């Protein structure tokens, strides 16, 4: 079996962070359609406050809510 090349840790972490931010952004965009009167920034901040810390924690919280 050929050896599988992996990205350096910094690149993997960056990719995961980017994906997590995309999940949070998508959820905020979805909420904006439902709550048109609220600013996008407020909706995004509300998601951030539900899981303080990094975007990865916020994305996990969003994904768990969907189950």
ZAKE-556180 format. One record per atom (N, C-alpha, C): residue in one letter; atom name; x, y, z. Coordinates in nm, 3 decimals. Layout:
<pts>
- residu | atome | px | py | pz
- A | CA | X | Y | Z
...
</pts>
This chain:
<pts>
- residu | atome | px | py | pz
- X | N | 0.085 | -0.117 | 0.000
- X | CA | 0.000 | 0.000 | 0.000
- X | C | 0.090 | 0.124 | 0.000
- X | N | 0.068 | 0.217 | -0.094
- X | CA | 0.152 | 0.336 | -0.098
- X | C | 0.126 | 0.427 | 0.021
- X | N | 0.232 | 0.495 | 0.062
- X | CA | 0.220 | 0.587 | 0.175
- X | C | 0.135 | 0.707 | 0.134
- X | N | 0.037 | 0.739 | 0.215
- X | CA | -0.051 | 0.852 | 0.187
- X | C | 0.013 | 0.979 | 0.242
- X | N | 0.024 | 1.079 | 0.156
- X | CA | 0.082 | 1.206 | 0.201
- X | C | -0.024 | 1.286 | 0.275
- X | N | 0.018 | 1.347 | 0.382
- X | CA | -0.073 | 1.432 | 0.458
- X | C | -0.020 | 1.574 | 0.459
- X | N | -0.110 | 1.665 | 0.477
- X | CA | -0.072 | 1.806 | 0.486
- X | C | 0.000 | 1.832 | 0.617
- X | N | 0.083 | 1.933 | 0.620
- X | CA | 0.145 | 1.972 | 0.747
- X | C | 0.035 | 2.015 | 0.846
- X | N | 0.062 | 2.002 | 0.976
- X | CA | -0.039 | 2.036 | 1.076
- X | C | -0.099 | 2.176 | 1.059
- X | N | -0.015 | 2.275 | 1.027
- X | CA | -0.068 | 2.412 | 1.014
- X | C | -0.173 | 2.419 | 0.904
- X | N | -0.148 | 2.350 | 0.793
- X | CA | -0.243 | 2.353 | 0.682
- X | C | -0.371 | 2.278 | 0.715
- X | N | -0.359 | 2.165 | 0.786
- X | CA | -0.479 | 2.091 | 0.827
- X | C | -0.563 | 2.173 | 0.922
- X | N | -0.498 | 2.237 | 1.020
- X | CA | -0.570 | 2.320 | 1.117
- X | C | -0.639 | 2.435 | 1.047
- X | N | -0.569 | 2.501 | 0.955
- X | CA | -0.627 | 2.613 | 0.881
- X | C | -0.749 | 2.567 | 0.801
- X | N | -0.738 | 2.450 | 0.737
- X | CA | -0.849 | 2.397 | 0.658
- X | C | -0.970 | 2.366 | 0.747
- X | N | -0.945 | 2.309 | 0.864
- X | CA | -1.054 | 2.278 | 0.957
- X | C | -1.118 | 2.407 | 1.008
- X | N | -1.038 | 2.506 | 1.041
- X | CA | -1.092 | 2.635 | 1.087
- X | C | -1.177 | 2.699 | 0.978
- X | N | -1.129 | 2.695 | 0.854
- X | CA | -1.205 | 2.752 | 0.742
- X | C | -1.338 | 2.680 | 0.725
- X | N | -1.336 | 2.548 | 0.736
- X | CA | -1.459 | 2.471 | 0.723
- X | C | -1.556 | 2.502 | 0.838
- X | N | -1.504 | 2.514 | 0.958
- X | CA | -1.588 | 2.547 | 1.074
- X | C | -1.650 | 2.685 | 1.057
- X | N | -1.572 | 2.782 | 1.013
- X | CA | -1.626 | 2.916 | 0.990
- X | C | -1.734 | 2.914 | 0.882
- X | N | -1.716 | 2.832 | 0.780
- X | CA | -1.816 | 2.821 | 0.674
- X | C | -1.947 | 2.764 | 0.729
- X | N | -1.939 | 2.670 | 0.821
- X | CA | -2.060 | 2.613 | 0.883
- X | C | -2.132 | 2.720 | 0.964
- X | N | -2.058 | 2.797 | 1.042
- X | CA | -2.119 | 2.903 | 1.123
- X | C | -2.178 | 3.010 | 1.033
- X | N | -2.107 | 3.048 | 0.928
- X | CA | -2.159 | 3.148 | 0.833
- X | C | -2.287 | 3.100 | 0.767
- X | N | -2.290 | 2.974 | 0.726
- X | CA | -2.408 | 2.919 | 0.660
- X | C | -2.528 | 2.920 | 0.753
- X | N | -2.506 | 2.886 | 0.879
- X | CA | -2.616 | 2.888 | 0.977
- X | C | -2.665 | 3.030 | 1.001
- X | N | -2.572 | 3.126 | 1.010
- X | CA | -2.612 | 3.266 | 1.029
- X | C | -2.691 | 3.315 | 0.908
- X | N | -2.651 | 3.275 | 0.789
- X | CA | -2.724 | 3.313 | 0.667
- X | C | -2.863 | 3.252 | 0.667
- X | N | -2.873 | 3.128 | 0.710
- X | CA | -3.003 | 3.060 | 0.721
- X | C | -3.093 | 3.134 | 0.820
- X | N | -3.038 | 3.172 | 0.934
- X | CA | -3.116 | 3.244 | 1.035
- X | C | -3.158 | 3.382 | 0.985
- X | N | -3.073 | 3.445 | 0.906
- X | CA | -3.103 | 3.579 | 0.852
- X | C | -3.228 | 3.574 | 0.766
- X | N | -3.249 | 3.465 | 0.693
- X | CA | -3.369 | 3.450 | 0.610
- X | C | -3.494 | 3.441 | 0.698
- X | N | -3.479 | 3.380 | 0.814
- X | CA | -3.592 | 3.364 | 0.906
- X | C | -3.617 | 3.491 | 0.987
- X | N | -3.510 | 3.559 | 1.024
- X | CA | -3.520 | 3.680 | 1.107
- X | C | -3.464 | 3.799 | 1.030
- X | N | -3.535 | 3.840 | 0.927
- X | CA | -3.488 | 3.945 | 0.836
- X | C | -3.456 | 4.076 | 0.906
- X | N | -3.526 | 4.107 | 1.013
- X | CA | -3.506 | 4.234 | 1.081
- X | C | -3.380 | 4.242 | 1.166
- X | N | -3.319 | 4.129 | 1.193
- X | CA | -3.198 | 4.129 | 1.276
- X | C | -3.073 | 4.136 | 1.189
- X | N | -2.974 | 4.211 | 1.233
- X | CA | -2.849 | 4.218 | 1.156
- X | C | -2.777 | 4.083 | 1.155
- X | N | -2.715 | 4.054 | 1.043
- X | CA | -2.637 | 3.930 | 1.028
- X | C | -2.534 | 3.917 | 1.139
- X | N | -2.467 | 4.027 | 1.171
- X | CA | -2.362 | 4.026 | 1.274
- X | C | -2.419 | 3.981 | 1.408
- X | N | -2.539 | 4.025 | 1.441
- X | CA | -2.601 | 3.985 | 1.568
- X | C | -2.634 | 3.836 | 1.569
- X | N | -2.682 | 3.786 | 1.457
- X | CA | -2.713 | 3.644 | 1.448
- X | C | -2.587 | 3.560 | 1.460
- X | N | -2.482 | 3.603 | 1.394
- X | CA | -2.353 | 3.532 | 1.400
- X | C | -2.300 | 3.534 | 1.544
- X | N | -2.309 | 3.650 | 1.608
- X | CA | -2.260 | 3.663 | 1.746
- X | C | -2.339 | 3.573 | 1.840
- X | N | -2.469 | 3.560 | 1.817
- X | CA | -2.550 | 3.472 | 1.900
- X | C | -2.502 | 3.327 | 1.887
- X | N | -2.468 | 3.286 | 1.766
- X | CA | -2.413 | 3.151 | 1.746
- X | C | -2.280 | 3.136 | 1.818
- X | N | -2.198 | 3.240 | 1.812
- X | CA | -2.067 | 3.237 | 1.879
- X | C | -2.084 | 3.228 | 2.030
- X | N | -2.185 | 3.296 | 2.084
- X | CA | -2.207 | 3.295 | 2.229
- X | C | -2.262 | 3.163 | 2.280
- X | N | -2.326 | 3.086 | 2.193
- X | CA | -2.378 | 2.955 | 2.235
- X | C | -2.266 | 2.856 | 2.261
- X | N | -2.153 | 2.878 | 2.197
- X | CA | -2.037 | 2.789 | 2.215
- X | C | -1.912 | 2.876 | 2.216
- X | N | -1.886 | 2.943 | 2.328
- X | CA | -1.770 | 3.033 | 2.334
- X | C | -1.640 | 2.961 | 2.302
- X | N | -1.552 | 3.033 | 2.243
- X | CA | -1.422 | 2.976 | 2.208
- X | C | -1.395 | 2.994 | 2.061
- X | N | -1.363 | 2.885 | 1.997
- X | CA | -1.325 | 2.891 | 1.856
- X | C | -1.443 | 2.851 | 1.766
- X | N | -1.426 | 2.876 | 1.639
- X | CA | -1.529 | 2.842 | 1.540
- X | C | -1.554 | 2.691 | 1.537
- X | N | -1.454 | 2.612 | 1.572
- X | CA | -1.472 | 2.467 | 1.573
- X | C | -1.579 | 2.426 | 1.675
- X | N | -1.574 | 2.485 | 1.792
- X | CA | -1.675 | 2.455 | 1.895
- X | C | -1.813 | 2.500 | 1.849
- X | N | -1.819 | 2.616 | 1.786
- X | CA | -1.946 | 2.668 | 1.737
- X | C | -2.003 | 2.577 | 1.628
- X | N | -1.917 | 2.533 | 1.536
- X | CA | -1.962 | 2.444 | 1.429
- X | C | -2.012 | 2.312 | 1.487
- X | N | -1.941 | 2.257 | 1.585
- X | CA | -1.986 | 2.133 | 1.648
- X | C | -2.123 | 2.151 | 1.713
- X | N | -2.144 | 2.263 | 1.780
- X | CA | -2.273 | 2.290 | 1.844
- X | C | -2.384 | 2.296 | 1.739
- X | N | -2.357 | 2.362 | 1.628
- X | CA | -2.455 | 2.372 | 1.520
- X | C | -2.485 | 2.235 | 1.462
- X | N | -2.382 | 2.157 | 1.437
- X | CA | -2.402 | 2.023 | 1.380
- X | C | -2.477 | 1.933 | 1.476
- X | N | -2.451 | 1.945 | 1.605
- X | CA | -2.521 | 1.862 | 1.704
- X | C | -2.668 | 1.902 | 1.715
- X | N | -2.697 | 2.031 | 1.699
- X | CA | -2.837 | 2.076 | 1.702
- X | C | -2.917 | 2.015 | 1.587
- X | N | -2.850 | 1.993 | 1.476
- X | CA | -2.917 | 1.941 | 1.357
- X | C | -2.955 | 1.794 | 1.367
- X | N | -2.904 | 1.724 | 1.467
- X | CA | -2.934 | 1.580 | 1.482
- X | C | -3.067 | 1.559 | 1.548
</pts>
